[in-house]
Amino acid sequence: MSITISLRLPEEPFISLKEEPESFAGELRMLAAVKLFELGRLSSGRAAQLAGVTRVEFLMALGRYRVSPFALDAEKLAQDVTNA
C-alpha cells in the first residue's frame, strides 16, 4: 500500500535549482528520509522505504548528507536491527 501526498510549492526554487519538479520529488523523499533517520524517528530500513531505495543504498547515501549511519546509541541500534 502506498499513500500519496500532494504539496503546493512555489515555482521559483525550481528555477533556481534548475530542476524539474518530478526529478526533485525523489530528492525530497530522500531528504525527508535522511532527516527522519537522523532524528531517530525512523529506522534505516523504514527510512529506505520512504526514500524508495534499498536499505544498503540508503545507508550508502547517508554520507552525501553528512549523516553517520552509526550515530545511534546501543538501544536505538538494537531497535534498528530488529526493525530491519
DOMARRO-793656 format. One record per residue (C-alpha): x, y, z; residue number from 1. Coordinates in Angstrom, 1 decimal, m for minus. Each point is the difference from the previous one (the first is absolute). Last residue first. Example, Ala and Ser with C-alpha at 12.3 -4.5 7.8 and 13.67 -1.06 7.14 Angstrom:
residues 2
<r east="13.7" north="m1.1" up="7.1" k="2"/>
<r east="m1.4" north="m3.4" up="0.7" k="1"/>
***
This chain:
residues 84
<r east="15.3" north="m4.2" up="9.5" k="84"/>
<r east="m2.2" north="0.8" up="3.0" k="83"/>
<r east="2.0" north="m2.2" up="2.5" k="82"/>
<r east="3.3" north="1.4" up="m1.3" k="81"/>
<r east="m1.3" north="3.6" up="0.4" k="80"/>
<r east="m1.3" north="m0.8" up="3.5" k="79"/>
<r east="3.5" north="m1.4" up="1.0" k="78"/>
<r east="1.6" north="3.2" up="m1.4" k="77"/>
<r east="m2.5" north="2.1" up="1.9" k="76"/>
<r east="0.9" north="m1.7" up="3.3" k="75"/>
<r east="3.7" north="0.1" up="m0.6" k="74"/>
<r east="0.1" north="3.7" up="m0.9" k="73"/>
<r east="m0.2" north="0.9" up="m3.6" k="72"/>
<r east="2.3" north="2.3" up="m2.0" k="71"/>
<r east="1.3" north="m3.0" up="m2.0" k="70"/>
<r east="m1.7" north="0.7" up="m3.3" k="69"/>
<r east="1.7" north="3.4" up="0.1" k="68"/>
<r east="m1.7" north="2.9" up="m1.6" k="67"/>
<r east="2.1" north="2.3" up="m2.2" k="66"/>
<r east="m2.7" north="0.2" up="m2.7" k="65"/>
<r east="2.1" north="m1.7" up="m2.6" k="64"/>
<r east="1.2" north="m2.4" up="2.6" k="63"/>
<r east="m3.6" north="m1.2" up="0.6" k="62"/>
<r east="m0.2" north="m1.3" up="m3.5" k="61"/>
<r east="1.8" north="m3.3" up="0.8" k="60"/>
<r east="m2.5" north="m0.7" up="2.8" k="59"/>
<r east="m2.9" north="0.7" up="m2.4" k="58"/>
<r east="1.5" north="m2.2" up="m2.8" k="57"/>
<r east="0.4" north="m2.8" up="2.5" k="56"/>
<r east="m3.5" north="0.3" up="1.3" k="55"/>
<r east="m1.4" north="m0.1" up="m3.5" k="54"/>
<r east="m1.4" north="3.1" up="m1.6" k="53"/>
<r east="m3.4" north="1.7" up="m0.1" k="52"/>
<r east="0.9" north="2.8" up="2.4" k="51"/>
<r east="m2.8" north="m1.0" up="2.3" k="50"/>
<r east="1.0" north="m3.7" up="m0.2" k="49"/>
<r east="3.6" north="1.0" up="0.8" k="48"/>
<r east="m1.2" north="1.9" up="3.0" k="47"/>
<r east="m1.9" north="m3.0" up="1.2" k="46"/>
<r east="3.1" north="m2.2" up="m0.3" k="45"/>
<r east="2.3" north="2.6" up="1.6" k="44"/>
<r east="m2.4" north="0.3" up="2.9" k="43"/>
<r east="m2.2" north="3.0" up="0.1" k="42"/>
<r east="m0.6" north="2.8" up="2.7" k="41"/>
<r east="3.6" north="0.0" up="1.1" k="40"/>
<r east="0.6" north="3.6" up="m1.0" k="39"/>
<r east="2.6" north="m1.1" up="m2.5" k="38"/>
<r east="m2.4" north="m2.6" up="m1.4" k="37"/>
<r east="m2.7" north="2.6" up="m0.4" k="36"/>
<r east="2.5" north="2.4" up="m1.7" k="35"/>
<r east="1.3" north="m2.7" up="m2.4" k="34"/>
<r east="m3.5" north="m1.1" up="m0.9" k="33"/>
<r east="m1.2" north="3.6" up="m0.6" k="32"/>
<r east="3.1" north="0.7" up="m2.2" k="31"/>
<r east="m0.5" north="m3.2" up="m1.9" k="30"/>
<r east="m3.7" north="0.8" up="m0.8" k="29"/>
<r east="1.0" north="3.5" up="m1.0" k="28"/>
<r east="2.6" north="m1.4" up="m2.4" k="27"/>
<r east="m2.6" north="m2.2" up="m1.6" k="26"/>
<r east="m2.4" north="2.9" up="m0.4" k="25"/>
<r east="2.7" north="2.2" up="m1.5" k="24"/>
<r east="0.0" north="m2.0" up="m3.1" k="23"/>
<r east="m3.7" north="0.6" up="m0.5" k="22"/>
<r east="0.2" north="3.7" up="0.9" k="21"/>
<r east="2.5" north="0.5" up="m2.8" k="20"/>
<r east="3.3" north="1.3" up="1.2" k="19"/>
<r east="2.1" north="3.2" up="m0.7" k="18"/>
<r east="0.2" north="0.5" up="3.7" k="17"/>
<r east="m0.7" north="3.7" up="m0.3" k="16"/>
<r east="m2.9" north="m0.7" up="m2.4" k="15"/>
<r east="m1.3" north="m2.7" up="2.4" k="14"/>
<r east="0.2" north="2.4" up="2.9" k="13"/>
<r east="m2.1" north="2.6" up="m2.0" k="12"/>
<r east="m3.0" north="m2.3" up="m0.7" k="11"/>
<r east="m1.5" north="0.2" up="3.5" k="10"/>
<r east="m1.0" north="m3.3" up="1.5" k="9"/>
<r east="m3.4" north="m1.5" up="0.5" k="8"/>
<r east="0.5" north="m3.5" up="1.4" k="7"/>
<r east="m2.0" north="m3.1" up="m0.7" k="6"/>
<r east="0.3" north="m3.1" up="2.1" k="5"/>
<r east="m0.8" north="m3.4" up="m1.5" k="4"/>
<r east="0.0" north="m3.0" up="2.3" k="3"/>
<r east="1.2" north="m3.5" up="m0.9" k="2"/>
<r east="m1.2" north="m3.5" up="0.6" k="1"/>
***
